[in-house]
């Protein structure tokens, strides 16, 4: 099942430092999981396009759609901004919760 594959793929990342590369990989794995779990089209979308697609998807639901969109936007902000002295996002743990 998609959730088992996604959890296995995310496990090795739990102990790595949270940097742009890790956030990129984690957010990509989460997108792939969502595409497989909810039969979304397997095309590459920007974060904005992906969030719009899941917002209108009845099976995903409003709560998961909002939580996932917020998570992906936070990942993008951290990936593309200079390294802040902020605490880690705990991306792997949050992605696993969303699964």
N, C-alpha and C positions, 0 to 999 in steps of 0.2 A: 504493500500500500504506500501511497505517496508520503504519508506522515512518517512511516518507518524509515524510508529512504532519506527524507529530509533530516530527521533526528540523527541518523548515522553520519550524514555528511557534515552536520554542524558540530558534532562531538569533539573532533580534534581542535576546533577553533576556540574552545572554552578556556584554554590555558594560555592562549597567545595574547600579546599586547594588542590593545584596541587602537588600531591606527586606520588610516584611510583605506589601505589594501584589505584589511580584515572586514571593515564595514562594507566595502564594495562586494566582497565575496559573500558575506552573510546576507546582505539585502538581495543579491542575485539568487542565492539558494532559496530564500523565502519567496521570491517571485515565481521561481520554477515550481516550488511546492504548490503555491496558490493556483498556478496554471493547471497543474496536474489534478489537484484535488477538486477544482471547481470547473474543469473543462473550459478554461479560458483559451483564446487563440494563442498558439505558440509563437507569436511574433514579438520582436523586441519593441518595447514602448518606453518612452521617457517616464519618469516618476509621475509627472502630472497626468499623462495619458493613462498610465496603469491605475492610478488612484481614481480617475474618472470612470474607468472600465469596471472596477470592483464596486464603486459606489452605486452603480446602476444594476448590479448583479444580485438578483433576488436570493440565490442560494448562499452567497457570502453573508448577507445580512448587514444591517446598519452598524451594529456595535463592532463587529470584526473589521468591517470596512474602515471605520473611523480610526480604530486602534492601529490597523496596519498602515493606513495613510500617514498617521502621525509618526509612526516608527520609521517609515521609509523617508519621510521628509527630514527627520532628525539625522538619519544616516547621511543623506545628501548634504545637509548643512555642515556636518562634521567632516565629510570626505573632502569637500571643496573649500573649506575655510582654513586659515592658518591654525596650527595646533594650539588649542586653548589649554589653559591650566585646569580645565573642567574635569570632574571625576568621570570615569569610564561610563559609557552608556549601558554596559552589560548587554551588548547586542545579541550574543549567543543565547543567553538566558531569556531575553525578551522574545527572540524569534521562536525559541522552543515553546514558550507560553502561548504564542499566537497559533502555533500548530496544534 
